[in-house]
Amino acid sequence: QVRLVESGGGLVQPGGSLRLSCAASAFTFEIYTTSWYRQAPGKERELVAGITSTGDNTNYADSVKGRFTISRDNNKNTVYLQMNSLKPEDTAVYYCNLRRGYVNIWGQGTQVTVSS
């Protein structure tokens, strides 16, 4: 079974940067579309960024365009989210997601807090 391990969350000041990593224990990692979602207290989970299985196409929420970059390394079974120019409104639990057809796999989530 596929298992996801996330890392890289923490506390940063506004304007700072973090890089999140999501490592998958999957022999067929390369067939999945991978995404990052986030959920703030009292709000619904929202899509932050997604990347196709081959890495040839990406999409971003309007609120993070130009600041966040999603990437993947299929040789390492890992997807990344580079977050720059962080704002307090980026504070949330961030979740890694793998999807293909009916298969939908979630990580445990990692806390990102942006505060002075």
C-alpha positions in Angstrom: 0.0 0.0 0.0 1.1 3.6 -0.7 2.3 5.6 2.3 3.2 9.3 2.3 5.6 11.0 4.6 5.7 14.8 4.7 8.4 17.1 6.1 9.5 20.7 6.0 6.8 22.5 7.9 7.5 25.0 10.7 7.4 28.6 11.9 8.7 31.4 9.7 8.4 35.2 9.6 6.4 37.0 6.9 8.5 37.1 3.7 10.4 34.0 4.6 10.6 30.7 2.8 10.0 27.0 3.4 10.2 23.9 1.3 7.8 21.0 1.9 8.6 17.5 0.9 6.4 14.4 0.4 8.0 11.0 0.0 5.9 8.2 -1.3 6.5 4.5 -0.6 5.1 3.5 -4.1 6.6 1.4 -6.9 4.3 3.2 -9.3 4.7 6.8 -8.1 5.2 8.1 -11.6 1.6 7.2 -12.7 0.0 9.6 -10.1 -0.9 13.2 -10.4 0.4 14.9 -7.2 -0.9 17.9 -5.4 -0.6 20.0 -2.3 -3.7 21.1 -0.4 -4.0 23.2 2.8 -6.6 23.7 5.5 -6.7 26.6 7.9 -8.8 26.4 11.1 -12.5 26.9 10.4 -12.0 26.7 6.6 -12.4 24.0 4.0 -9.4 22.2 2.5 -8.3 24.0 -0.7 -6.0 23.1 -3.6 -2.7 24.9 -3.5 -0.8 23.4 -6.4 -0.8 20.4 -8.7 1.6 18.7 -11.1 1.0 16.0 -13.7 2.6 12.6 -13.5 5.4 13.5 -15.9 5.9 17.0 -14.5 5.1 18.7 -17.7 2.1 20.8 -16.4 1.4 22.6 -13.2 -1.4 24.6 -11.7 -1.7 26.9 -8.8 -4.3 28.7 -6.7 -4.5 32.4 -7.5 -3.4 33.3 -4.0 0.0 31.6 -4.4 0.9 32.2 -8.0 4.3 33.7 -8.4 5.3 32.7 -4.8 4.9 28.9 -4.7 6.5 26.3 -7.0 5.5 22.6 -7.1 7.9 20.1 -8.5 8.5 16.3 -8.5 11.3 13.8 -8.8 10.0 10.5 -10.0 13.3 8.8 -9.4 13.0 9.7 -5.7 9.3 9.2 -5.4 9.0 12.7 -4.0 7.0 15.8 -4.6 8.0 19.3 -3.3 6.4 22.6 -2.6 8.8 25.6 -2.5 7.1 28.5 -0.7 8.6 32.0 -1.0 7.4 35.4 0.2 5.2 33.7 2.8 2.3 35.7 4.3 0.3 35.2 7.5 -2.7 34.0 5.5 -0.6 31.1 4.3 -0.8 29.6 7.8 -2.4 26.2 7.6 -1.9 22.5 7.7 -0.5 21.4 4.3 -1.4 17.9 2.9 0.2 15.9 0.1 -2.1 14.1 -2.3 -1.6 11.4 -4.9 -4.4 10.7 -7.3 -5.1 8.4 -10.3 -8.6 7.4 -11.2 -10.5 6.2 -8.1 -7.2 6.0 -6.1 -6.9 9.0 -3.8 -4.1 9.0 -1.2 -3.4 11.6 1.5 -0.5 12.4 3.7 -0.8 13.1 7.4 -0.3 16.9 7.1 2.4 19.3 8.2 1.8 22.6 10.0 3.0 25.8 8.4 2.8 29.0 10.6 3.8 32.4 9.3 4.0 35.0 12.1 6.2 37.8 13.4 
